Amino acid sequence: MMEQSYADAGLTELPTELNSAQGKLVYLYLEATDGATVDELGQVLAMKKIDILSVCNSLSSQNLIEKTDETYVPRR
């Protein structure tokens, strides 16, 4: 049996604006990794591209994330 260990990603509480499960999932992943492309999000989170784009658009309009080049990153 393999033992897995996880580093403390230093995540804080989720913003209160996050209501959907997909929004929370994408936001947490971006926080933990300091950003990702749509393709990376799709592979890791097993989400369709159209769904990721919709969630990222929503998170961007709430000023929770921003797009730099092809990567979505959390706003600091």
N, C-alpha and C positions, 0 to 999 in steps of 0.2 A: 504494500500500500504506500503510495507516494504522499508525502506531506507537503502541503502548500503553505507558503507564508505570504502575507500581504503587507506591504509597507503602508504606514499611515499617510494617506494622501493629503492630510491637513484640510479636509473639507469642512466648511462651516455649515450652518443651517441653510436650507433651501430658501430662496426668495419666496415671499408670500404670493407673488404674481403667478407662480407655477401651479396650474390646476390639473393639467392632464398628465397621465402616467408617461406618455411618450415624451412630453416636454421635460419632465423631471429626469427621465432616463438620459436624454440627449444632453441636458444641462450638466448632470453629474459626470457624464463621460468627458465632456469638454473641460470641466473643472479638474478632473483627475489627470487628464493627459495634456493640459495646456493647449488644447486645440486639435482639430481633425478636419479632414476633407469629407465631402459628402460620400465619396466611395469608401473611405475608412469607416465612417459611421455605419454605412449599410452593411459592410462585412462583419463588423464587430457586434452590432446591435441587432442584426438580422431584420432590418427594416427595408422597405421599398424606398427607392430614391424619391419618388413623389411625396411620400410621407415625411421623409427627412427634410426635404425642401420646404414643405409646409410648416413643420415644427420650427425649423431654423428661421423662416420668415417671421413666424409669430414671436420667437424669442428675440429676434432683432428688433421688431417693432416695439417690444417692451424694454428695449435697451439693456438686455441681459447678456447678449452676445453680439459680436461684430465679425464681419468677413474681411480678412486681410489676404489678398491674392485669392487663392483657392481654399484657404483654411478658415474655418469658423473658430473663434476664440472667445472665451468669457471676457466680459468687460470687467475691468478692475476698478 
